[in-house]
Amino acid sequence: MSLDVISLRALKTGQCAIVTALSHRVPAVRQKYLSRGIVPGAHLMLLHHGDPVVVALDESRWAIDGDEAEYIEVAPLAGVAAHTWWRRLRHGLRDRLRRA
């Protein structure tokens, strides 16, 4: 199975994707995203398309500069894969709120 890889900036609002690579050459910028959990294999959803782009990642929301989003490579998820990931995230948040 081959995945189509695009930049994070090319995602549409509401699309889910898997991070495949961080190609920014500046170590400090790469480290900023790695420390936020934006690592290869991470699942995210684009909440706002523009500058900045806003993504949901696990239980966090991050605003990412549009130019820097060009260097975050993602493979869009479609259909069941995207729905399953979002449902799992939503239910996890609900369960945490109930325990609090």
N, C-alpha and C positions, 0 to 999 in steps of 0.2 A: 504494500500500500504506500503510495507516495503522497506527501502532503505538499500543498501549494504554500510557499513561503512568501510573505509580504511584509512591509514595514508596519509597525503599530499605527502609524499615522494614516495608513491606507484602510484600516478597519472602519466599518460603519457603526454608528451608535447602536448598542444592543447586541453586537456580535461578540461571541466568545472565541477565545483562541488560546493556543499553547505557545509559550515563549520558546523559540528555537535557538536564538543566539543574541548576544549583545556585541555589536560590531564597532562601538565607539572606541577610538584610539586613545583618548585621554583617560589615564588610569583613575583619576579622581571621579570622573563622571561615571565610569563603569562601576566603581566601588559604591557610589551613591545608590545606584539601582540594585546592585547585588545586596546591599545592606537592607533594602526595603523588601527583599524577597522576590524581586523581578529577576529570576534566574531561569536558565534553560529548563524546561519541563513544567514551569509554573503555569497554572490556568488563570486567565483573567477575562474580564468583560469590559468592553468600552462603554462608559457611561455618557461621555460627552466628546464629540468630535469638534475640533477647532484648535485654538492655541490659547491655553494649554489643552491637551487631551486629558481626560479623567478616566481612570480605570479602577475597577473593583478587583482586589486581589485578596483572597481569603476573607478576612473580616475587615480589611483596610480599604481606604480609598486614597488614590494618589493622583496628583496633578503632575503632568509631565510636559515640559517644554516641547512645543511642536517640532522644532528642529532636532532636538535630541530623540524624539519618538521615531525619527527616520532610521535611527541606528538600532532600534529594538526590533528584531525579526520575529515574526509570529506565524503560526499556521492556523488559519481560521477553522473552528469546529462548526459542523453543520448538523442540523436535525437533532437526532436523539442524543448525540454526544454533548452538544451545547445545553440542551434542556436538562439532561441528567446532572451535569455539573452545577448548573444554576440552582436546581431544586435541592441538591445536596448542600450547597452553601446556605440557601435560605432556611432549610430545616435545621442546620447546625446553629445558625444565629438564633432561631426561635427557641431551640432547646437550651441554649446558654442563658437566654433571658428568663426562661422559666426557672432555672436553677438559682438565679441571682436573688 
